[in-house]
Amino acid sequence: MRDGARGDLQPDRHAQPGRVGYGLLREAHAQLHRGRGRAVKVLVTGATGFLGSHTVRALRRDGHDVRVMVRTPSKATALFERMHIEGCEIVTGDITDRSSVEAAVVGCDAVVHAAAVVAVEPTREAEMHATNLAGAENVLGVAVDAGCDPVVHVSTVAALFPFQTDPVTAEHPVVGAENGYGQTKAACERFARSLQDAGHPVVTIYPSGIVGPEDWNESINLNSVKLWIEKGFPVAKGYSGSYVDVRDLADVIAVSVQPGQGSARLLCMGTYLTAREQVATMSEAIGADFASMPLPKPVWWVWSRLGDLAARFGIDLVLTSDGYDYIFHSKPGDDSATIERTGVTFRPIVETWRDMFTWMLEQEMVSAKRLGTLAD
């Protein structure tokens, strides 16, 4: 049983063997080039996002032809140059425009749908409802109609929250957190599962908190990490969370684009940590004590409600009531089915923190004095 699950076979959470299941992964890559697997043409949406860009790089590394559909080609070109991604076909389109999706899918063997509006502001709920579900219906629906195999849909554990099982598995019923993002992703998930139930080769990926280096567009999670580094990590009894490295998640997707494997639901929750375990792993990553401070649960509650109020005026206080609910009601996930199907395991979280912090230092996003030996 891998990191984050509970059971008699659970290893120490902070001492997982290997950073990725590279024995199996290398063999999969070798088979691809020996002809037992094959290079496919893949359409990727959301390619300028954190996960999407890393997925494009993983697909190109594995020899696949990649077409990306974006609203602003110049943004994709600049990002790919920065990430040293070459050889992609860039087409203009919008996931809410079915005709542009239909044009983009032509000639593709597989599709990876990673585009979504991610926001906590109530002022953007209408945008999320209009974009996320319509986008999923267009991209997944058009891909299925075109006979693409597989159609990979990037969902989220937020579509399964509040969690009803311990550990969480990919067969968890769809619930959907009460916020606009959670509700729209739950609606997308129901649509994806309806396609699976109809026999279509739809592969659904459920990430937890995605972290790692090269978060060039500064995701919500990156902003949280910045706050921890500069102000200290707030420790509270009952706090917990799960984190998955963006590079490992991209590997899961890249391995999953081979045809003929049928539908699947792949949980990618990665490493489950309590607050004290999180401080311990971040301290190990920087080779010094990571700054932390006690923050009682009632203070978190007040902070989250102030965050709700501020969000209505476009002000980000990092925490909202939805985030509070997730933090204090999180559960570990069982990723074993994902590992068995793909051969990809999740690297130790200490490595993820170290690589992420180092990259943030290189980009001058945070103060060197807060990151111990990493600044030497």
Secondary structure by P-SEA (a helix, b strand, c coil): ccccccccccccccccccccaaaaaaaaaaaaaaccbbbbbbbbcccccaaaaaaaaaaaaabbbbbbbbccaaaaaaaaaaacccbbbbbbbbcccaaaaaaaaccccbbbbccccccccccaaaaaaacaaaaaaaaaaaaaaacccccccccccccccccccccccccccbbbcccaaaaaaaaaaaaaaaaaaaccbbbbbbbccccccccccccaaaaaaaaaaaccccccccccbbbbbaaaaaaaaaaaccccccbbbbbcccccccaaaaaaaaaaaaccccbbbbbcaaaaaaaaaaaaaaaaacccccccaaaaaaaabbbbbbaaaaaaacccccccaaaaaaaaaaaaaaaccccccccccccc
